[in-house]
């Protein structure tokens, strides 16, 4: 009778009190696991498809210039990958449960191998469905390995109650091993000193030269009428890198070393470590770059992080993973297909490309990814059309600036009853910048105005002044758009660059009054999109009781028309003491504007 009771308990998946064995191998138990596994696989496919289609508010390139924001983004990315790993760990466990430890005619080792094969096949089926297309084999390796661990865990637990007890120290050992590995990696990756090289020092003269090089990329007529050639020396590339890094936090530097069909990137970033002060994350990456048969081939040949030189297979894996992702991006592929010739030489880089479709379609789309999010495009389009339709009824003269602001933010208040007020304020600012600032703002957000609306805008928008100056209206709204597209620091830097360029030959001269307008636009945008409460307060304040002085103070007495020579001699450049005094005066005036606080 006791034997029959044990047999009955095993058939139902119960625990035998005499041998302490939890029977997960019964037919009923395995059928249950198989049913759960089938549902789980379908769920993973659906979840992956929904994630792929979901529009997520990823941080922009400019946001990541802030080291804190970069660390948060990396943490979120790691957390997301851990969540995906957990999903495949569960997948492996379900496979092991569904197959069980016993099978007629098979040894336990072969059953375990069969479970791993099933996991590998499921991963190869799930990942492409979730990704919506081909997935490179190297990208399947990690989920496979994690699912194998899930198989092993359940396989061990199926041995019985004693195995459950022994699993605790085993898992503790794995945890200690992983944590210890991470600590050891950080110990060799973080160094006490940055890489020993001098970063390029960017001056106003350098910036004017770089902008001139890009603007004046000359026609390479032997290659065709619509082709352009851009050639940058190693030093000019270093200046571009230093210029870009200067927009973010301090403690970062980088440079490139060019050779025949090869480029080496040296980079370092200060990382604050509790109790140790700043440590430095130093990177050295050497890549082979070849252009053969209209195909770009980039292969990481050497990768070193701190004192740790990673195996060559890691470089190959990263190269393949990178190209798999890039090939899924139509804009990147069109950009690559527009290249006619690309050459990396000692001390120089040269590319010849077709300018037609690349400039008209690809560049706007790629630039938009620096900050504008897809969900803003449709909203901005609605604001553009609303403002164009409302323009004929707006007053002329100085009141027209306020009328446009009130109309845009009244529309934002109306739409915020059912939508996010931050998103609505962003769309309103983009629309104002496009219509009153500069038409090329559209390059930052994607196509929002068609030819009919463009002709109507030219007819009805008219002259809109801010304190009797049209140029200040443009400065204000362009800087506002750049501020919500990027960080405030980047927007300020763009305004400063424009003034520095004007101070060079052929410009209108450096204007501290224009910088006031740039800074006011930046602060206005940040105040209008800081959080939900601030967004609604800005809507209410503009619609109910707007005064120009709330967003733009008097610019009286601020120097204008300063030449490059005067800027250097009389103000000490943009880092001089006199320049800093005027900068402080600008901030003092802005502090008196109620809406900018």
C-alpha positions in Angstrom: 0.0 0.0 0.0 2.9 2.3 0.8 4.4 1.6 -2.6 1.1 2.4 -4.3 0.8 5.7 -2.4 4.3 6.7 -3.5 3.5 5.8 -7.1 0.3 7.9 -6.9 2.2 10.9 -5.4 4.8 10.7 -8.2 2.1 10.5 -10.8 0.8 13.8 -9.6 4.1 15.5 -9.2 4.0 15.5 -5.4 6.9 15.0 -2.9 7.6 11.6 -1.5 8.0 12.1 2.2 10.3 9.0 2.5 13.0 10.1 0.0 12.4 13.8 0.0 12.2 13.8 -3.8 10.1 16.4 -5.6 9.0 14.6 -8.8 8.9 17.1 -11.7 9.3 14.2 -14.2 5.8 12.9 -14.1 3.8 12.9 -17.3 1.3 15.4 -15.9 4.0 17.7 -14.7 5.8 17.7 -18.0 2.6 18.3 -19.9 1.9 21.3 -17.6 5.4 22.6 -18.3 5.0 22.1 -22.0 1.8 24.1 -22.0 3.4 26.9 -20.0 6.5 26.8 -22.3 4.3 27.2 -25.4 2.5 30.2 -24.0 5.8 31.7 -22.8 7.4 31.5 -26.2 4.5 33.2 -27.8 4.6 35.9 -25.1 8.3 36.5 -25.7 7.7 36.9 -29.5 4.8 39.4 -28.9 6.8 41.3 -26.2 9.8 41.7 -28.5 7.6 42.8 -31.4 5.9 45.4 -29.2 9.2 46.7 -27.8 10.5 47.1 -31.4 7.5 49.1 -32.5 7.3 51.2 -29.3 8.5 54.8 -29.7 10.8 55.3 -26.7 12.1 58.7 -25.5 15.8 57.8 -25.7 18.2 60.4 -24.5 19.7 62.5 -27.3 23.3 62.8 -28.2 23.4 66.2 -26.5 21.8 64.8 -23.3 24.6 62.3 -23.1 27.2 65.0 -23.0 26.3 65.2 -19.3 28.3 62.5 -17.5 25.6 61.9 -14.9 23.0 61.5 -17.7 25.4 59.1 -19.5 25.8 57.0 -16.3 22.0 56.8 -15.8 21.5 55.8 -19.4 24.1 53.1 -19.2 22.5 51.9 -16.0 19.1 51.7 -17.6 20.5 49.9 -20.6 22.3 47.3 -18.3 19.1 46.9 -16.3 17.1 46.3 -19.5 19.7 43.7 -20.7 19.4 41.9 -17.3 15.7 41.8 -17.7 16.0 40.2 -21.1 18.6 37.7 -19.6 16.1 36.8 -16.9 13.5 36.1 -19.6 15.8 33.6 -21.3 16.8 32.1 -18.0 13.1 31.3 -17.4 12.9 29.9 -21.0 15.7 27.4 -20.2 14.1 26.4 -17.0 10.8 25.7 -18.7 12.5 23.6 -21.3 14.3 21.5 -18.7 11.0 21.0 -16.8 9.1 20.1 -19.9 11.7 17.5 -21.0 12.4 16.1 -17.5 15.3 14.0 -16.3 14.0 10.7 -17.6 13.4 9.6 -21.1 13.1 6.1 -22.5 16.4 4.8 -23.9 18.4 8.0 -23.1 21.1 8.6 -20.6 20.8 11.8 -18.3 23.7 13.4 -20.1 22.0 13.0 -23.5 18.8 14.4 -22.1 20.6 17.4 -20.8 22.2 17.9 -24.3 18.8 17.5 -25.9 17.4 20.3 -23.6 20.2 22.6 -24.7 19.5 21.9 -28.3 15.9 22.7 -27.8 16.8 26.0 -26.1 19.2 26.9 -29.0 16.4 26.3 -31.5 13.9 28.3 -29.6 16.3 31.2 -29.2 17.0 31.1 -33.0 13.3 31.3 -33.6 12.3 33.9 -31.0 15.1 36.5 -31.6 14.4 37.1 -35.3 10.7 37.3 -34.8 11.2 39.8 -32.0 13.7 41.8 -34.0 11.6 41.7 -37.1 14.4 40.3 -39.3 17.8 38.6 -39.5 19.8 38.5 -36.3 23.6 37.9 -36.5 24.7 34.6 -34.9 27.0 36.4 -32.4 23.9 38.2 -31.1 22.3 34.9 -30.4 25.1 33.6 -28.3 24.3 35.5 -25.0 20.6 34.5 -24.8 21.6 30.9 -25.7 24.1 30.7 -22.9 21.7 32.3 -20.4 19.0 29.7 -21.4 21.5 26.9 -20.9 22.1 28.2 -17.3 18.3 28.0 -16.8 18.3 24.4 -18.0 21.1 23.5 -15.6 19.4 25.2 -12.6 16.1 23.2 -13.1 18.0 20.1 -14.0 19.8 20.2 -10.7 16.6 21.0 -8.8 14.9 18.0 -10.3 17.3 15.7 -8.4 15.4 16.2 -5.2 15.1 18.0 -2.0 18.7 17.6 -1.1 19.7 19.2 -4.4 17.5 22.3 -3.4 19.6 22.7 -0.3 22.9 22.3 -2.2 21.7 24.9 -4.8 22.1 27.7 -2.2 25.9 27.5 -1.9 26.2 26.9 -5.6 24.2 30.1 -6.4 26.2 32.0 -3.8 29.4 30.9 -5.4 28.1 32.0 -8.9 27.1 35.4 -7.4 30.4 35.9 -5.7 32.2 34.9 -8.9 30.3 37.4 -11.0 30.6 40.3 -8.5 34.3 39.5 -8.0 34.7 39.5 -11.8 33.0 42.9 -12.1 35.2 44.3 -9.3 38.3 42.9 -10.9 37.3 44.3 -14.3 36.7 47.8 -12.8 40.1 47.6 -11.0 42.0 47.1 -14.3 39.6 49.3 -16.3 39.8 52.4 -14.1 43.2 54.0 -13.8 44.6 56.7 -11.6 45.8 58.8 -14.5 44.3 59.7 -17.9 46.0 58.7 -21.1 49.1 60.8 -21.7 48.2 63.0 -24.7 47.3 66.6 -25.1 43.8 67.3 -26.3 43.4 69.9 -29.0 42.6 73.4 -27.8 39.7 74.9 -29.7 39.7 78.7 -30.3 37.2 80.9 -32.2 39.6 80.9 -35.1 39.6 77.1 -35.2 35.8 77.0 -35.2 35.5 79.5 -38.0 38.0 77.4 -40.0 36.2 74.1 -39.4 32.8 75.6 -40.4 34.4 77.1 -43.5 35.9 73.7 -44.5 32.5 71.9 -44.2 30.6 74.7 -46.0 33.1 74.9 -48.8 33.5 71.3 -49.6 34.2 71.8 -53.3 32.8 69.9 -56.3 34.9 67.0 -57.4 34.0 67.4 -61.0 35.8 64.3 -62.4 33.6 62.2 -60.2 30.3 63.8 -61.4 28.5 67.1 -61.2 26.5 66.3 -58.0 29.5 64.9 -56.0 31.4 66.7 -53.2 34.7 66.0 -51.6 35.5 66.5 -47.9 39.0 66.2 -46.7 40.0 66.6 -43.1 43.5 66.4 -41.6 44.2 64.5 -38.4 44.5 67.8 -36.5 41.2 69.0 -37.9 39.4 65.8 -36.8 41.0 66.3 -33.3 39.6 69.8 -33.2 36.1 68.6 -34.1 36.3 66.0 -31.4 37.5 68.5 -28.8 34.8 71.0 -29.9 32.1 68.3 -29.4 33.5 67.2 -26.0 33.7 70.9 -24.8 29.8 71.0 -24.9 29.6 68.6 -22.0 31.2 67.9 -18.7 34.9 68.5 -18.1 37.4 65.6 -17.6 37.0 64.1 -21.0 39.4 64.1 -24.0 40.0 62.2 -27.2 42.1 62.2 -30.3 42.6 60.1 -33.4 45.8 58.8 -35.1 45.4 58.0 -38.8 47.4 55.6 -40.8 47.0 53.8 -44.1 43.4 52.3 -44.0 43.5 52.4 -40.2 42.4 54.7 -37.4 43.2 54.6 -33.7 41.0 56.4 -31.2 42.4 57.4 -27.8 39.8 58.5 -25.3 39.4 59.0 -21.6 36.7 60.1 -19.2 36.9 61.0 -15.6 34.7 58.7 -13.4 34.1 59.7 -9.7 34.5 56.8 -7.4 33.3 57.0 -3.8 36.2 57.3 -1.4 38.8 57.4 -4.2 38.1 60.7 -6.0 38.3 60.7 -9.8 39.5 57.7 -11.7 39.8 57.5 -15.5 38.2 55.2 -18.0 40.8 55.0 -20.8 40.0 53.5 -24.2 42.3 52.6 -27.0 40.6 51.3 -30.2 42.3 50.6 -33.5 40.1 49.8 -36.5 40.9 48.8 -40.0 38.8 50.9 -42.5 38.6 49.8 -46.1 36.4 50.9 -49.1 36.3 48.0 -51.5 33.8 47.5 -54.4 31.5 50.2 -53.0 31.4 48.5 -49.6 32.6 49.9 -46.4 34.4 47.5 -44.1 35.3 48.5 -40.6 36.9 45.9 -38.3 38.1 46.5 -34.7 41.6 45.1 -34.6 42.6 46.2 -31.1 40.6 47.1 -28.1 42.0 48.1 -24.7 40.1 49.4 -21.7 42.4 50.7 -19.0 45.1 48.1 -18.5 42.9 45.3 -19.9 43.5 44.3 -23.5 40.5 42.4 -24.7 40.8 39.3 -26.9 40.6 39.8 -30.7 37.4 37.8 -30.8 35.7 40.5 -28.7 36.6 43.1 -31.4 35.2 40.9 -34.1 32.0 40.3 -32.1 31.6 44.1 -31.6 32.3 44.8 -35.2 29.7 42.3 -36.4 27.1 43.4 -33.9 27.7 47.1 -34.9 27.2 46.3 -38.6 24.2 44.2 -37.9 22.5 47.2 -36.2 23.6 49.6 -38.9 22.3 47.5 -41.7 18.9 47.7 -40.2 18.9 51.5 -40.4 17.8 52.7 -43.9 19.2 56.2 -43.3 22.6 54.9 -42.4 22.6 52.5 -45.4 21.6 55.3 -47.8 24.4 57.5 -46.4 26.9 54.7 -47.0 25.5 54.1 -50.5 26.0 57.7 -51.3 29.8 57.4 -50.8 31.7 57.2 -54.0 35.2 57.0 -52.5 36.5 56.9 -49.0 40.2 56.8 -48.0 42.0 56.9 -44.7 45.6 58.0 -45.1 48.4 58.9 -42.7 47.4 62.3 -41.3 44.2 62.7 -43.4 40.7 61.4 -44.1 38.9 62.0 -47.4 35.5 61.1 -48.6 33.7 61.8 -51.9 29.9 61.5 -51.8 26.9 62.3 -53.9 25.1 65.3 -52.4 21.6 65.1 -53.9 19.4 62.7 -52.0 21.9 62.4 -49.2 21.5 66.1 -48.3 17.8 66.3 -49.0 16.6 63.2 -47.2 19.3 61.4 -45.1 20.9 64.4 -43.3 17.6 65.7 -41.9 16.7 62.3 -40.7 20.1 61.7 -39.0 20.3 65.1 -37.5 16.8 64.7 -36.1 18.0 61.8 -34.1 20.3 64.1 -32.1 17.3 65.3 -30.1 13.8 65.4 -31.6 11.7 62.4 -30.9 9.3 60.8 -33.5 6.2 61.5 -31.4 6.9 65.2 -31.7 6.7 65.4 -35.5 2.9 65.0 -35.8 2.3 67.4 -32.8 4.6 70.0 -34.3 2.8 69.7 -37.6 -0.5 70.5 -35.9 1.0 73.6 -34.3 2.5 74.8 -37.5 -0.8 74.7 -39.3 -2.7 76.2 -36.4 -0.3 79.2 -36.3 -0.4 79.7 -40.0 -4.2 79.7 -40.0 -4.3 82.2 -37.1 -1.6 84.6 -38.4 -3.9 86.8 -40.6 -6.0 87.8 -37.5 -3.0 88.7 -35.4 -2.0 92.4 -34.7 0.9 94.0 -36.4 3.9 95.7 -34.8 5.4 94.9 -31.4 2.3 93.1 -30.3 2.7 90.4 -33.0 5.4 88.5 -31.0 3.2 88.1 -28.0 0.2 87.2 -30.2 2.2 84.3 -31.7 3.2 83.1 -28.2 -0.3 83.3 -26.8 -1.8 81.5 -29.8 0.7 78.7 -29.6 0.5 78.2 -25.8 -3.3 78.5 -25.8 -3.4 75.7 -28.3 -0.9 73.8 -26.0 -3.2 74.3 -23.0 -6.1 73.0 -25.0 -4.3 69.9 -26.1 -2.7 69.3 -22.7 -6.2 68.4 -21.3 -5.6 64.9 -22.9 -1.8 64.9 -23.7 1.5 65.4 -21.9 1.9 69.2 -21.4 5.7 68.9 -21.7 5.4 67.3 -25.2 2.8 70.0 -26.2 5.1 72.8 -25.1 8.0 71.3 -27.0 5.9 71.0 -30.1 4.7 74.7 -29.7 8.3 75.9 -29.4 9.4 73.9 -32.5 6.6 75.3 -34.5 7.4 78.9 -33.4 11.1 78.4 -34.2 10.3 77.0 -37.6 8.0 79.9 -38.5 9.6 82.8 -36.7 13.2 81.6 -36.3 14.6 79.7 -39.3 13.2 77.3 -41.8 16.1 74.9 -41.4 14.9 74.1 -37.9 12.8 71.5 -39.8 16.1 69.6 -40.3 16.2 68.9 -36.6 12.7 67.5 -36.2 11.8 66.0 -39.6 9.2 67.1 -42.2 6.4 69.0 -40.7 5.5 71.6 -43.3 4.4 70.9 -46.9 4.8 73.3 -49.9 1.2 74.6 -49.6 1.7 75.5 -45.9 5.1 77.0 -46.7 3.7 79.3 -49.3 0.9 80.3 -47.0 3.4 81.0 -44.2 5.4 83.3 -46.5 2.3 85.2 -47.3 0.7 85.5 -43.8 3.5 85.4 -41.1 5.0 88.7 -42.0 7.5 90.7 -39.9 7.6 89.7 -36.2 9.9 91.8 -34.0 11.1 91.5 -30.4 11.8 94.9 -28.9 11.8 96.3 -32.5 14.4 93.8 -33.7 13.6 90.9 -36.2 17.0 89.3 -35.5 16.3 88.9 -31.8 13.1 87.1 -32.6 15.1 84.6 -34.7 17.8 84.3 -32.0 15.2 83.7 -29.3 13.2 81.0 -31.0 16.1 79.2 -32.7 17.9 78.9 -29.3 14.7 77.8 -27.7 14.3 74.9 -30.2 18.0 73.9 -29.8 17.5 73.9 -26.1 14.8 71.3 -26.1 16.5 69.4 -28.9 19.7 69.3 -26.8 21.1 70.3 -23.5 21.0 74.0 -22.5 24.8 74.0 -22.6 24.8 72.9 -26.3 22.2 75.5 -27.2 24.3 78.3 -25.5 27.4 77.0 -27.3 25.6 77.1 -30.7 24.6 80.7 -30.0 28.1 81.6 -28.9 29.6 80.0 -32.0 27.3 82.0 -34.3 28.5 85.2 -32.6 32.1 84.1 -32.8 31.7 83.5 -36.5 30.1 86.9 -37.0 33.1 88.4 -35.3 35.3 87.0 -38.1 35.7 88.4 -41.6 32.4 88.9 -43.4 30.2 88.6 -40.4 28.0 91.2 -38.7 30.3 91.3 -35.6 30.1 89.8 -32.2 26.9 91.0 -30.4 26.4 90.6 -26.6 22.8 91.7 -27.2 22.3 88.7 -29.5 23.8 86.5 -26.9 21.2 87.8 -24.5 18.5 86.8 -27.0 20.1 83.3 -27.3 20.3 82.9 -23.6 16.7 84.1 -23.1 15.4 81.6 -25.6 17.3 78.8 -24.0 16.0 79.6 -20.5 12.5 80.0 -21.8 12.5 76.6 -23.4 14.0 74.9 -20.3 11.5 76.6 -18.0 8.6 75.6 -20.3 9.6 71.9 -20.4 11.2 71.3 -16.9 8.4 69.2 -15.6 4.6 68.9 -15.8 3.9 71.6 -13.3 6.3 74.1 -14.9 4.8 73.3 -18.3 1.3 74.1 -17.2 2.4 77.2 -15.3 4.1 78.5 -18.5 0.9 77.9 -20.5 -1.2 79.7 -17.9 1.2 82.7 -17.6 1.6 83.3 -21.3 -2.1 82.9 -22.1 -3.5 85.0 -19.2 -1.0 87.8 -18.7 2.0 87.9 -21.1 4.5 90.7 -21.0 7.6 90.9 -23.2 9.7 91.7 -20.1 8.7 88.3 -18.6 10.8 86.5 -21.3 13.2 89.1 -22.6 14.8 91.9 -20.7 16.2 95.2 -22.1 19.4 94.8 -24.1 20.3 98.5 -23.8 24.0 99.1 -23.4 25.2 95.7 -24.4 28.0 95.9 -27.0 27.3 94.9 -30.6 29.3 94.8 -33.8 32.5 93.7 -32.0 35.1 92.5 -34.5 37.3 89.4 -33.9 40.3 91.6 -33.2 38.3 93.7 -30.7 36.9 90.7 -29.0 40.4 89.4 -28.3 42.0 92.7 -27.4 39.2 94.5 -25.4 37.4 91.5 -23.9 40.1 88.9 -23.7 38.2 86.5 -26.0 35.3 84.4 -24.7 37.4 83.4 -21.6 38.6 86.9 -20.8 37.7 88.9 -17.6 35.8 91.7 -19.4 33.8 89.1 -21.4 32.9 87.3 -18.1 31.7 90.6 -16.6 29.3 91.2 -19.5 28.2 87.5 -19.2 27.4 88.1 -15.6 25.4 91.3 -16.5 23.4 89.2 -19.0 22.6 86.7 -16.4 21.6 89.4 -13.9 19.1 90.9 -16.4 17.7 87.5 -17.2 17.2 86.8 -13.5 14.6 89.6 -13.5 12.4 87.8 -16.0 9.5 86.1 -14.2 8.8 83.4 -16.8 12.4 82.3 -17.0 12.8 81.4 -13.4 
